[in-house]
Amino acid sequence: MMNIVLVRSIFVGATAWAILLSAYVLQPQSARAETFVSTQIYPTPTVTLTAKQFLTGDQNGKPAVAAGTLRIPGPPAATDKLPAVILVPGVGGPTSEHDRWAEELNSIGIAVFILDPYAGRGAFTINDRAQLGQRTMILDSYRALALLAENPRIDPARIAVMGFSLGGAAGLYSSNERFRKMYGPSTTEFAAHIALYAGCDLIYHDDTKTTGKPIRLFHGAADDWVSIVPCRSYVERLKKAGADVTLTEFADAYHAYDVSYFATLVALPNAPTIRNCSLEEGENGEIINSKTGKPFGGNDPCIEKGVHIGFNAAAYQATLEAVKDFLRATFNIK
């Protein structure tokens, strides 16, 4: 695995660092209530695969480099190993909203790796990012897991993944034992899986066989971009198979309900959605429209247009507290 080759330090120079350490030690506790965070930037070698390649195990795709920002909370001279969460964004890419999530998790002693699967692939538009598909998010999350597991400040047994929208596929389907065996590192696995408004529209082969690690889903019942309905069905199937999984629903919440930038509901009349598509994995990695039995593509008649996004303060706050409590318990944070 590649060592750190890019590190961004908040302070540069031995003298400045010494002053910083002295100031930290001498400050009363109340004066340093804000969490100190060191930041490191990592390239994350990966590969871009088609859906068929991913599902058939063909790893001969186009080499790519994702990137990620690791935020490590605590005193600058600390050496203890911390739990970590990998945040995987949706098609909007990493934003200040992910920084806000990182700050919240840093505040309870969790390191956070904000993954960017897009810039290194030259995917700067929403359409380009959407074309990468959810399998790319899953693969990149495994690559980030392998990278973090080698970091001397991270406890490899306490790394979770949390995804949003398209990135929610990483939060959800990285729990799939088949995918883990195909693409996950051999020396470690995710300790927990969290997904916000993730798509559950596609039924994969053996998708109820999970790693056994806990899965937590959060979704708005009013979401008309990524429907909650197939997630309800999938969660029920997972429970019947013995998985530790829950789906928390918020009645009045739309897509991106944790994004405070969208303070009022925003209509996107031209945005495509597969909310009424039923998809499944066919033979040889083909994605099939299960209603028609035909291969699914960008011109499939099940695709509709017209969605909404909007912040829901109550749903966000409830999700935030639930995620914190879940990670405290999972990581045994006192």
Legacy VTK file of the C-alpha trace (Angstrom):
# vtk DataFile Version 3.0
C-alpha trace
ASCII
DATASET POLYDATA
POINTS 334 float
0.000 0.000 0.000
1.271 3.473 -0.842
2.672 5.531 2.034
1.661 9.118 2.645
3.017 11.277 -0.144
1.054 14.429 0.456
0.587 15.947 3.891
-0.973 19.308 4.577
0.062 20.650 7.976
-1.783 23.409 9.743
1.498 24.745 11.079
4.881 24.548 9.358
8.311 24.606 10.920
9.758 23.220 14.116
9.545 26.540 15.940
5.874 27.054 15.149
5.125 23.469 16.122
6.875 23.872 19.461
4.935 27.058 20.157
1.692 25.294 19.312
2.422 22.390 21.665
3.346 24.743 24.477
0.199 26.763 23.983
-1.951 23.644 24.026
-0.415 22.352 27.243
-0.628 25.718 29.034
-4.208 26.537 28.071
-6.934 25.772 30.606
-9.407 23.120 29.458
-12.226 25.622 28.943
-10.055 27.710 26.582
-9.487 24.771 24.238
-12.960 23.304 24.112
-12.829 23.284 20.308
-11.341 20.036 19.011
-7.841 20.341 17.573
-7.662 18.544 14.236
-4.640 17.713 12.103
-5.287 17.247 8.396
-3.593 14.900 5.943
-4.287 14.503 2.227
-3.892 11.093 0.646
-3.941 9.866 -2.952
-5.899 6.623 -3.119
-4.946 4.355 -6.036
-7.999 2.649 -7.491
-9.501 1.569 -10.804
-12.604 2.508 -12.784
-14.719 -0.502 -13.703
-17.908 -0.867 -15.682
-20.864 -2.405 -13.864
-20.275 -5.663 -15.733
-16.599 -5.736 -14.833
-17.353 -5.075 -11.171
-20.021 -7.757 -10.927
-17.989 -10.406 -12.747
-14.761 -9.708 -10.877
-12.880 -8.340 -13.888
-10.481 -5.822 -12.335
-8.808 -4.854 -15.616
-10.356 -1.404 -15.713
-8.839 2.010 -16.194
-6.344 2.897 -13.443
-7.409 5.938 -11.458
-6.486 7.889 -8.360
-9.145 8.937 -5.901
-8.223 11.249 -3.051
-9.158 11.784 0.535
-8.711 14.178 3.401
-8.018 12.578 6.769
-8.974 14.641 9.818
-7.399 13.371 13.054
-8.762 14.888 16.277
-6.908 15.337 19.525
-3.663 16.738 20.900
-1.031 17.238 18.186
1.520 15.028 19.954
-0.881 12.127 20.555
0.046 8.630 19.381
-3.008 6.587 20.397
-4.967 4.704 17.749
-8.367 6.156 16.929
-11.532 4.801 15.349
-12.315 6.252 11.943
-15.212 6.794 9.560
-14.891 7.057 5.780
-17.393 9.559 4.361
-18.422 8.866 0.739
-20.256 11.777 -0.962
-22.968 11.698 -3.589
-22.817 13.297 -7.030
-22.386 16.745 -5.480
-18.900 15.683 -4.398
-17.252 16.610 -1.092
-18.739 19.833 0.311
-18.881 21.893 3.474
-21.700 19.603 4.607
-19.257 16.706 4.809
-16.887 18.973 6.708
-19.717 19.582 9.162
-20.238 15.846 9.594
-16.493 15.453 10.067
-16.435 18.124 12.757
-19.261 16.423 14.615
-17.541 13.040 14.522
-14.157 14.558 15.375
-15.766 16.074 18.455
-16.382 12.600 19.926
-12.883 11.355 19.154
-13.386 9.760 15.734
-11.012 10.387 12.837
-12.739 11.086 9.523
-11.591 10.381 5.966
-13.562 12.423 3.410
-13.257 10.496 0.158
-13.308 12.201 -3.251
-13.916 9.563 -5.955
-14.441 12.205 -8.642
-11.694 14.807 -9.160
-8.930 12.304 -9.911
-11.121 10.809 -12.630
-11.868 14.211 -14.167
-15.538 13.865 -13.202
-16.509 17.444 -12.426
-20.142 17.544 -13.555
-23.070 15.813 -11.907
-23.701 13.825 -15.083
-20.077 12.629 -15.261
-20.167 11.630 -11.617
-23.459 9.795 -11.959
-21.999 7.789 -14.864
-19.396 6.301 -12.527
-22.187 4.443 -10.752
-22.566 3.014 -7.289
-20.086 0.178 -7.894
-17.293 2.769 -8.144
-18.238 4.103 -4.722
-18.109 0.611 -3.239
-14.708 -0.173 -4.774
-13.183 3.148 -3.714
-14.433 2.705 -0.154
-12.566 -0.609 0.050
-9.410 1.060 -1.272
-9.759 3.790 1.363
-10.249 1.134 4.040
-6.996 -0.562 3.043
-5.204 2.798 3.110
-6.484 3.803 6.550
-5.756 0.386 8.035
-2.035 1.085 7.548
-2.097 4.513 9.185
-0.317 4.424 12.566
-2.981 6.657 14.153
-5.953 4.548 13.025
-7.235 1.376 14.679
-7.789 -1.004 11.734
-10.451 -2.917 13.676
-12.553 0.240 14.172
-13.143 1.713 10.718
-16.702 2.374 9.536
-18.059 3.674 6.237
-20.819 6.254 5.867
-22.226 7.228 2.474
-24.675 9.778 1.123
-27.000 9.262 -1.877
-24.833 7.706 -4.634
-22.093 7.335 -2.031
-24.667 5.604 0.137
-24.044 2.525 -1.998
-20.657 2.298 -0.303
-22.284 2.662 3.089
-24.767 -0.093 2.319
-23.369 -2.569 -0.178
-19.819 -2.702 1.155
-21.469 -4.950 3.750
-22.050 -7.522 0.995
-19.830 -10.534 1.662
-19.482 -11.320 -2.034
-18.208 -7.822 -2.818
-15.918 -7.840 0.228
-14.258 -11.045 -0.929
-13.846 -9.678 -4.447
-12.566 -6.183 -3.621
-11.978 -5.699 0.090
-8.561 -5.910 1.761
-7.717 -9.346 3.116
-6.473 -8.080 6.472
-9.423 -6.014 7.686
-13.078 -5.216 7.066
-15.501 -2.446 7.935
-16.705 -2.448 11.517
-19.997 -0.752 10.626
-22.005 0.525 7.666
-24.092 3.725 7.559
-26.064 5.051 4.589
-28.133 8.207 4.195
-30.803 8.233 1.460
-29.069 5.427 -0.431
-30.548 3.703 -3.468
-31.757 0.133 -2.939
-33.267 -0.218 -6.412
-31.024 -3.034 -7.615
-31.217 -6.600 -6.350
-27.770 -8.194 -6.549
-27.021 -11.891 -6.473
-26.604 -13.097 -2.875
-27.283 -9.600 -1.551
-28.577 -10.897 1.793
-25.231 -12.505 2.632
-23.425 -9.808 4.607
-20.263 -9.597 6.653
-22.320 -9.626 9.837
-21.313 -6.112 10.820
-24.133 -3.695 11.762
-25.897 -1.674 9.053
-27.832 1.532 9.717
-29.920 3.263 7.052
-31.546 6.701 7.276
-34.020 7.898 4.660
-36.738 10.454 4.093
-40.146 8.970 3.329
-40.889 11.977 1.087
-37.738 11.408 -0.994
-38.836 11.492 -4.642
-35.318 11.227 -6.097
-34.218 8.007 -4.411
-37.273 6.097 -3.245
-37.371 4.586 0.217
-39.722 1.802 -0.899
-37.099 -0.692 -2.175
-35.005 -0.020 0.931
-37.900 -1.177 3.098
-38.059 -4.417 1.136
-34.308 -4.921 1.203
-34.087 -4.332 4.942
-36.812 -6.893 5.545
-34.930 -9.433 3.428
-31.724 -8.685 5.311
-33.438 -9.110 8.671
-34.867 -12.460 7.634
-31.323 -13.506 6.737
-30.138 -12.545 10.239
-28.425 -9.218 9.515
-28.081 -6.515 12.176
-29.823 -3.789 10.179
-32.262 -0.932 10.812
-33.952 1.614 8.571
-34.874 4.919 10.224
-37.540 6.859 8.326
-38.380 10.562 8.502
-41.899 11.289 7.305
-41.439 14.798 5.910
-37.828 14.568 4.755
-36.771 14.788 1.106
-33.497 13.884 -0.561
-30.367 15.536 0.884
-32.257 16.331 4.074
-28.981 16.897 5.945
-27.726 19.599 3.537
-28.409 22.922 5.262
-27.579 24.888 2.102
-30.994 23.891 0.724
-32.881 25.727 3.448
-36.059 25.744 1.364
-37.339 22.926 -0.813
-35.751 22.997 -4.277
-37.470 21.564 -7.346
-35.304 19.994 -10.056
-37.773 19.338 -12.893
-35.173 17.941 -15.325
-33.276 15.686 -12.946
-33.686 12.008 -13.875
-34.730 9.430 -11.314
-35.099 5.652 -11.244
-37.542 5.810 -8.320
-40.011 3.593 -10.195
-37.470 1.232 -11.734
-37.091 -2.342 -10.508
-33.628 -3.612 -11.347
-31.763 -6.835 -10.777
-28.438 -8.412 -11.581
-28.772 -10.802 -14.495
-26.300 -13.229 -15.994
-22.694 -12.205 -16.656
-22.990 -8.889 -14.836
-25.895 -7.543 -16.883
-28.279 -5.114 -15.152
-31.860 -6.050 -16.017
-35.166 -4.198 -15.750
-36.994 -6.874 -13.776
-40.404 -5.744 -15.054
-39.522 -5.999 -18.740
-36.722 -8.546 -18.571
-34.649 -6.348 -20.840
-31.177 -4.850 -20.224
-31.383 -1.562 -18.342
-29.905 1.570 -19.928
-30.058 5.326 -19.888
-33.108 5.393 -22.159
-35.158 2.875 -20.219
-38.827 3.927 -20.095
-38.902 3.473 -16.301
-36.670 6.542 -15.899
-38.627 9.654 -14.973
-37.799 13.316 -14.379
-38.654 15.767 -11.650
-37.320 15.582 -8.083
-36.942 17.705 -4.967
-34.177 18.288 -2.447
-34.327 20.153 0.835
-32.953 20.473 4.345
-34.952 19.109 7.248
-33.476 20.299 10.531
-35.347 17.829 12.716
-34.424 14.844 10.541
-30.793 15.942 10.366
-30.519 16.421 14.125
-32.125 13.041 14.799
-29.782 11.364 12.319
-26.754 13.108 13.792
-27.544 11.966 17.322
-28.392 8.443 16.183
-25.145 8.132 14.212
-23.084 9.418 17.127
-24.740 7.048 19.586
-24.337 4.132 17.192
-20.635 4.814 16.645
-19.964 5.365 20.334
-21.427 1.940 21.031
-19.776 0.233 18.052
-16.349 1.725 18.730
-16.686 1.439 22.526
-16.120 5.166 23.037
-16.634 6.154 26.665
LINES 1 335
334 0 1 2 3 4 5 6 7 8 9 10 11 12 13 14 15 16 17 18 19 20 21 22 23 24 25 26 27 28 29 30 31 32 33 34 35 36 37 38 39 40 41 42 43 44 45 46 47 48 49 50 51 52 53 54 55 56 57 58 59 60 61 62 63 64 65 66 67 68 69 70 71 72 73 74 75 76 77 78 79 80 81 82 83 84 85 86 87 88 89 90 91 92 93 94 95 96 97 98 99 100 101 102 103 104 105 106 107 108 109 110 111 112 113 114 115 116 117 118 119 120 121 122 123 124 125 126 127 128 129 130 131 132 133 134 135 136 137 138 139 140 141 142 143 144 145 146 147 148 149 150 151 152 153 154 155 156 157 158 159 160 161 162 163 164 165 166 167 168 169 170 171 172 173 174 175 176 177 178 179 180 181 182 183 184 185 186 187 188 189 190 191 192 193 194 195 196 197 198 199 200 201 202 203 204 205 206 207 208 209 210 211 212 213 214 215 216 217 218 219 220 221 222 223 224 225 226 227 228 229 230 231 232 233 234 235 236 237 238 239 240 241 242 243 244 245 246 247 248 249 250 251 252 253 254 255 256 257 258 259 260 261 262 263 264 265 266 267 268 269 270 271 272 273 274 275 276 277 278 279 280 281 282 283 284 285 286 287 288 289 290 291 292 293 294 295 296 297 298 299 300 301 302 303 304 305 306 307 308 309 310 311 312 313 314 315 316 317 318 319 320 321 322 323 324 325 326 327 328 329 330 331 332 333
